[in-house]
Amino acid sequence: MTQLADIAVVAGLRTERTRAAGDSAHADVRACLAQTPRRLPARLLYDAAGFELLEALWQNATFYPARLERELLGGHALAIASQLGARARVIEPWHGDVERSIRILSLLNEPAVYIPIDGNASRLATTAERVRDALPSISVRPAVTLDEVLPRSGGFATTVAMLPGTTLGSLEPSHAVRLLTLLATFVGEEGSLLLGADATSDPAALAAAYESPAAERWAMRAIVRIADEGALVDPDAFAYRIVWNPSANRLDLVLEARRRHAIVVGGEAFPCEVGDHIVVDHRYQHTTEAVHAMLGIAGWQARSVLTATPEPMRIWLCDRWRRHRRR
């Protein structure tokens, strides 16, 4: 059974990223380990310590998505500011790299409001403080869910939704469409979208980006955390691997059993044979055609697509779709 999106910002979607340890946490771990292929809840990677490890990964020179995105933002500042408009209210579901958010906000023409959205109150407070210090002219209004983004008027001229980086690729395609559809509803007919999408499927580039020590430390945190939550598991029994799935055009980040081992969660044992994989996260490498299709289904159309080289990391600048509006 396909997991619901692990993103704690959309009403109606399961909020695995913010669930606390305890009986409910054990239940979601057991449910994920019972799946085929086995996996662990994404929330295990997205606590405060997990984000610190992610920030180290984003700054790693071999992690091309962040590096190329920075180059695109710097090289196309005027085009981005022109399309997204002046006095915008900027909403960022499941905000990630705060420095990147500040960089994008700095490019815009007098942005009025910034709304980072996250189920983690501590992260929200830290983000709000950093953005206010860097950009004191912007009103920062952190929110826990998209529902808190209302009303849609007052103090700003338009609304811009941001999904930079690899957020889109971390979601199952159907859930990515669902999130894009909700964002289209929230920004209104005159709203815009800044979307990041990595299309690289070159095994060498992917290996360099996701086999780094920084990526390994982050991915291994999933197994360490279930041990911290009371599961009987030896993290040293697993090694970090990346597995390219060509049929899905997706990279899986997995933990591979190095020896026979059993993970015991809430009294239930999950035996692992040598070579067995547990998926901790994945990255869909969407083609241009796939992104166009998802955007169209969700009510968006691309006005321009900024593409970096040598790996095709892209920034999509999108408008709401309207029958009379030409691409």
Secondary structure, DSSP 8 states (H G I E B T S, - for coil): -------TTSTTS--GGG--SSHHHHHHHHHHHTSSS-B--GGGG-SHHHHHHHHHHHT-TT-HHHHHHHHHHHHTHHHHHHHH-BSEEEEEET---HHHHHHHHHHSBS--EEEEE-S-HHHHHHHHHHHHHH-TTSEE--BSSGGGG--S-SS-SEEEEEE-TTTGGGS-HHHHHHHHHHHHHHH-TT-EEEEEEE----HHHHHHHHSSHHHHHHHHHHHHHHHHTT-B--GGGEEEEEEEETTTTEEEEEEEESS-EEEEETTEEEEE-TT-EEEEEEEE---HHHHHHHHHHHTEEEEEEEE-SSS-EEEEEEEE--TT---
